[in-house]
Amino acid sequence: MKILFCKISAMKYYKGASQRDVPYNGGSYVNENGFGHEQYNFAPIQLDDDQWCCLGFVETKTTSKSKRNELHIEKISGCELLKKEDSVDGVLVVWCATTDLNETSIVGWYKDATVYRTYQNAEFDSGYNQEFNVLANKENCVLLPQGERHRHIWNAPTAKKRTFGFGQSMIWYATEENAANYIEKLAKQIAEYAGENWIDKSAEDTCNLT
C-alpha cells in the first residue's frame, strides 16, 4: 500500500497557533517563530469546487541544492517509477508528533491523499499564504483526540528504539521489509477506527464550555 509518515510540531487542534494552542517540539523554525505551516493541517477549507479539504504541510529539508525541499514521492512504496512526477494520489498519510511525554505518537491521518513533490501555495483573501505538500478531502481526514494520542497503540516507531521508523528526517517512507507487520496492523487499526474525530474541534470550543 502507498503510505507516508510525516512528523510535525505537536498541537491540540491544528487550527492555527494561538495562546490556547501553542505548537511545540517542531524544531528551530517553530521555536523561533511560534508557528509552522503545519499549524493548519486539520483546519478544513472550502476550495473553488465547493469541496472541503485539508492542506497538510511537512518540512522536507535536503542537503541537495538542486532538489531543495523536495519530497521524494518515488520512495513511497509502489511509486518507484514516479521519479519525474509532480504528485501522486491515493496515499495514506499518517501525521505524527513528539508529545509532551517525549513520545513520537500518531496524531491523525489523511486517507486517499495527494502528495506533492514540492511545496504548493494557497493564497487566501485575508492575505495569508499557506504552503502545503499534502491535500485530502475533509471526509478522509481524522485528528485523534489528544488523550487518544497517548495510548500505546498509536505510538509511531523511531529508528533509535526499533530497526525501522523515523530517523532525523521529518519523513519516513516505511519501506523497510521488517516494518511490514507494523504497517499492516496500523492500516487495519486506522480502517477500523470509529472513535471521536477532532477535525471540527478547536481551542475556541473548549473556551465556550460551561
Beta strands, then each sheet from edge to edge (+ up, - down):
strand 1: 3-7
strand 2: 45-46
strand 3: 52-56
strand 4: 87-98
strand 5: 104-123
strand 6: 129-137
strand 7: 141-143
strand 8: 171-172
sheet 1: 2+ 3- 6+ 5- 4+ 1+ 8-
sheet 2: 2+ 3- 6+ 5- 7+
end
